Amino acid sequence: MAVHGPDFVALQVRDLERAAAFYEQRLGLRRAPGGPPHAVVFDTRPVAFAVREPLPGVDLDGVHRPGLGVALWLSADDAQGVHDDLATAGVAIAAPPVDGPFGRTFSFVDPDGYVVTVHDA
């Protein structure tokens, strides 16, 4: 018996529709058909990504920065282009674009305070 690796990633968010709209409109993700009522699942590969209502007992307002200590990376065809679109839209950039072993890489802050990294290699 062995674990194979990540198969699903979900962020708990304060406002489900606001978060879903951000990832759709700002990053171009598309909703997968038939998600559960408490979450929006996106059609991402190789690992499914979702935003969801908080689990019982989770108080996102009492957290300084959600996800602290967890690194969420999303791949893109053109990280610089994604950066430029987000910056133009006024989205907070946590780390500016740099070139490294994972291609062009930068980090932004989503509406719930999660820091998300985008790379293109």
C-alpha positions, 0 to 999 in steps of 0.5 A: 500500500502506497500513497501516489501523491497529490490528487486534489487541492482546495482552498477554503475561502470566505466568499465562494462566488467571489473566489471562483470569479477571481480564479475564472476572470483573472487566471482563466480557469474553467469550472468543471461540470458537476461540482458539489454545492459547497465548492467550485471545482476547476478543470485543471490538470494533472491535479484538480483545484477548487475553492470551497466554503470553510469546513466546520470550525474553520475561522478564516477571519481569525487567521493572519494569513491563510495557508501560511507554510503551504506552497501552492504553485500553478503552471501557466503558458506565460507567467509574465503575461499572467503577472502583467494582467494581475498587476494591471488589475490591481492584484497584490504581487507578493514576489515579482517575476524572476527566472529560475529552474521552474521558468518565469516565476512570481507570486500573487495574493488572492482575495482571501490572502493566500499567496499563490505562485505561478510558473511557466516551465 
